[in-house]
Amino acid sequence: MTRPTAKPILAAFMPRFATLLLDLDGTMVDAFTTIHRSYAHILPRLGLPAPTMEQVRRAVGGGLENAMRHFVREDQIAEAVRLHVAHTNSILLEDVKLMPGALELLQAQHSAGVQLAVFTNKRGDHSRLVCAHLGLAPYLRGNFGAKDTPWLKPQPEFAAHVLQQLGAQAESTLMIGDSPFDVQAAHHGGFPCWTVTTGTHDATQLHAAGADAVFPDLIALQAALPR
């Protein structure tokens, strides 16, 4: 049985977090089929080979422009992003699905009075559509993504903006994510980050990035949250 690879967590003695900030792709939802389909559609139009799913998984997380740098020249980025966004708009909700335990985590934490918000490098308009489609929106106080502000994770200004908008305090906030970008964003914002290995990085990589805890999935993470 897979066990969480986390630093010691004494959940029974920890205060409940007042705010949970949730990464989206790879953490709360599985959108990798959609993302891969868009890359596979647009890169051949630029005279480039279609990437594998694994190549796409390794590239995403730092915002679309940064991900594109894994596949195209700098002078091709603007056109590649334009094509990617246009194609994604047409297929956005076709394949996206919830990660196991995602809805249950939101329902339990919302019922307990915890403030919940999405904090993602996915485009904010796409993030809000996905969350509405999958039934997550009613539990969220906010949904903050790329193009909503001038910043991306892990820039500290983005974390500060999210906390300010929510009226949240860093000392009672927890980030839940799947990548080093999430870990860095949380630590730049002054709060911890618990991670899952359902997305772009494995446990070894997440520990190396400084994650405060690493779990195999949201079900195990939810079990470790203080009650």
N, C-alpha and C positions, 0 to 999 in steps of 0.2 A: 504494500500500500504506500502510495506517495505521501510523504509527510511534509508540512511546511518547513522551509529552511529559513528560519527567522531568528533574529536576535532574541534573547529571552524577553517574553512578554507576560507580565502578570496581570492578565485582564481583570481579574477580580478586584485588584487593588488600584487600577488605573481610573482616573476620572473619565467620564464619557466625553467624547469630543463634541463640541457644540456645532461644528461645521465640517462637512466632508466635501472636498473638491475632487471631482471624478474625471479622469481622462476618459475619452470616448472609444476611439478605434483601438482594438486589441485589449481593452480593459472592460468596458461595459458592453460593447457591441463588436461583432465580427463583421467587418466591412471589407475584408481582404479580397473577396471575390470581385466586388465592385471596383475596388482600386486597381486590381490586376487587369480586369477587363478594359479599363480606361487606358492604362499604359499600353496594353497589347493592341489597342485600337489606334492610338495616336502615334506611337513611335515609328511604325512602318510608313506612315504618311510623311515622316521626316527623313525617310531613307535609312532607318535604323531597325535592328532586329527587335522583335517582341521579347520582352523580358520574361523570365520564369517567375512563378509565384514567390520562390525563395528570394530572388533578387529584389522583388518589390518589397517583401517583408523587411529585408535588411535596409532598404533605402528610406522608408517612411518614418515619420515621427517628428521631424524638425521643421515641418511646414512644406508646402508643395514646391516652392521654388528651390529649397535646399534639396528635397528629394530628387528633383529633376536633374540636379548636377551629377547624380550618379549615372545618368543615361545620355545627356546631350551636352553639346558645347555651350559655353556661356552665352554666345550670340543667338542660340536657339531657345533659350529658356522662356522668354516672353511668349513666343508663339506656341511652344509646347504646353505651357500653363494654360493659355487661352483654349487650345484644343482639348486639353484634359478636362477643364472645368465645363466646357460645352458638352462633351460626351457624358461626363458624370451627371450633369443635370438631367440627361435623358434616361439614365438607368439607376439613379440614386437609390431608389427604394426597392429594386427588384430582388436583390440577393441579401441585403443586410439582415442580420438576425441578432438576437440578444445572446450574450455570453451566459452560460449556466450560472444561476444564482444572482444575476444582475437585478432583475425585477424584485426578487425576494429581499435583497439587500436594501434597495430603496424603500420598499414598503415597510420593512422592520425599522429602519432608521428614521423614516418620516413619522411613523407612529410614535416613536420615542421622543419626538420633538427636535431631532437633529436637522439643521439646515443643510440642504443638499444643492450642489451646483456643478454643472459640467465646466471643466477647464481644459480646453483642447487646442491643438494646433490644426485641427480640421477647420475648414471655413465655417464661420459662425452660422451662415444661412443654411448650409448643408447639415450642420450639427442639429440645429433646431428642427429641421424637417425630419431627420432621422429619429430624434427623440419623440416627436409627436407621433410619428408612424408606429413606433414600437411601444407606445404607452408609457414612456418615462416622463414626459413633460409635466403631468400633474404633480409630480413629487419634487420638482425642481424650483428653487428660488431664482436661479439664473442659469444662463447658458452662454459661456464666453469662448469665442473662437477666433481664428485667424480672420483678419480684415475688420473685426469689430473695433480694434484699437491699432495703433502703430506697431504693437509689439507681438512677439511670439514667445512661448516657453523656450528656453529658460530665462529670458530677460527678467530681471527683478521688477521692472516697472509693471509688467503684466500681472504678476502675482499681487503686487501692491494695489493695483487697480481693482482686481477681483475682490480682495479683502475689503477695500473701501466701499465698493458698490454693494456688498452684502452686509456691511456693518459688522464684519467678523474680526476676531482677534487672532493673531498668529498663534498664540500660546494654546488656544483651544481648537485649532484647525488641523486636519489631517488630509494629506493628498493621497489618492489611490490611483496608481498608474501602472504602466508596463514597460517603461523605457528610461534610460538615463536622462532624457530631457525632462521627464516628470520629477525624477529625484532632484536634479539641479534646480528646477523651478521651485520646488517646495523648499529646499534648503536656502535658496536665495530669498524666499519670502519669509523665512524664519520658522517654518513648521516641518514636521516629519513627513516622510513618504513611505507608505506600504505599497508593495508591488506584487503583481501576478505575472506568471510566465505564460499566459495565454496569448501574448502579443508578439512583440518584435525581438525580445531578448530573453535569454535563459537565466537560470538562477545565478550561475557563476558571474555572468556579465552584470547582473543587477546588484549583486553583493559588491563587485568591484567598483560600481558606480556610487556606492555609498547608501544604498537603500536601507531604510531602518528596519524593514522586515520584507521577506520574500515568501510568497505562497504559490501553490500550484494553480489556484483558481479563486474565484470570488466566494465560493462556498466555504473554503477553509479560512479565507480572510474574515468573512462575516462572523465565523465561530470565535475568532480571536478578538473581535471588537469588545471593548468593555460594555457591561450591561448595567 
